[in-house]
Amino acid sequence: MHEDIAAIRDDFPILSRSVGDEQLVYLDNAATTQTPEQVYDVFEEFYAGYNANVHRGIHTLSHEASVAYEEAHDRLAEFIGASGGREELIFTKNTTESINLVAYGVGLNELGPGDNVVTTEMEHHASLVTWQQVAKRTGADVRFIRVDDDGKLDLEHAAELIDNDTQLMSIVHVSNVLGTVNPVEELTELAHEQDALVFIDGAQAVPNRRVDVEEIDADFYAFSGHKMAGPTGVGCLYGKHHLLESMEPFLYGGEMIRHVTYEDSTWNRPPWKFEAGTPPIAEGIALAAAADYLDDVGMDFVEERENELAQYALERLTERDDVEVYGPPLGEARSGLVAFNLDGVHGHDLSALLDERGIAVRAGDHCTQPLHDRLDIPGSVRASFYVYNTTDEIDQLLDALDVARDELDSHLASEQYHDLVYEHYRNPQNTGGLSNPTFTKHSEETSCGDDGEFHVDVAEDGTIENIAFESESCAVSSAVASMLSERLEGMSLEEVAELDGFVDEVLDGTYPDIRRDCVVGPEEVICEAAREQMDGSNGRAVL
């Protein structure tokens, strides 16, 4: 291990903890990075030394807190190359809130029928859903730039989509699934040629590469603290000053006002105009400390290290015949993550098996369900790296893949699970579809990638005559679906509709709490289906 990496790891005491009897291997950094002592010590300094509200007190503690909080704005602006300082840098809760701030301030006020927003097929739900809902309210359209087979954006398609009616383009800088680093400067230029505003989701970029919002020429740029060695509960929105001046706020209250009468109010200057109420004071100050920490490590080094780890993992994974990986091919620059699937082992099951070895990864659709639909997979496993990770940790992940199938059997046979789960996992009942069912009910569990469908024949007397299920779900969810199919035959729709809690009761709580969604999901779906049939409706259920 490189001497510098050893020193960096010493700054993160959590990396020395154990999970059960195993040493922690933390590979879930795209969700949240760990926090160094240099950052969380700032919380103690604040709360022990000058805890007070900002901008509201003519006393020493409030003054000290206000100065530190204002300087934190300046520091984060500097970190991303915003020369306007604090007047262009708003503290929010996270990237999601930043997107919503622009959606309310610009989208709802500026968009209308005939207008369009251009975004991409690889967007996080925080962006995709927000613009989708704004479009529904305003009558605007949302257009999606295609993702090609190598996980890159089709720039020719982008040029076709961006036209005179495009009011805003919202794009992710780095994909949280594919690891793709998008050409944001080129895309921004395309949008500006049509006088469209540009919003960039930098949640997966600012933590691991040098970002200069002025070089990109972004109109808005957002990122989160918890993905860049900082605290949770704080993020940043950069906006060009003239845009922030003209935008309407979407949160009202104290601090964001200049003058109030019983009849009307006027707003404070940016950024305070957009920071209603008591802001995340300690979190903002600590986030500035995270920027200091990353600059001390060196952002060029962070980017180089992440790419090195990702390329190592990608090379080892692509050597295997039983693994499918997603995103840019080996040798091309990517962010420090690799999403993949292991043949024959659902992502949720693999994540649970890895956890038993102390290895933390993420499984599911990673808040990009449409992208996974585009890839024609229910979910994926994502290993994501940060500057403190090592190739030895990646080797532990890869070693675990070699024995995953065998360990899944013993995992489900362990005392963690009721015997019925193991029995129905090994010998599932009523699998497959029915040729002409009375109704079908589809379910998708977006947190882990479970995907299945019940097929049900209902007799004339309203009882279930035949039931079957098709499943691309994890082992536990599939086993529960099998249990249910066996139990429900002969029951009336009224009885099925009132089953709530049946599986939980039968299994008597013999399963890990983190598997609860897998256990209750199939029952919730079939109960909802029975209620729909009694009401004369039918449809898809998304859990």
Order of alpha helices (4+ residues) and beta strands (2+ residues): alpha-beta-beta-beta-alpha-alpha-beta-alpha-beta-alpha-beta-alpha-beta-alpha-beta-alpha-beta-beta-alpha-beta-beta-alpha-alpha-beta-beta-alpha-beta-beta-alpha-beta-alpha-alpha-alpha-beta-beta-beta-alpha-alpha-alpha-alpha-beta
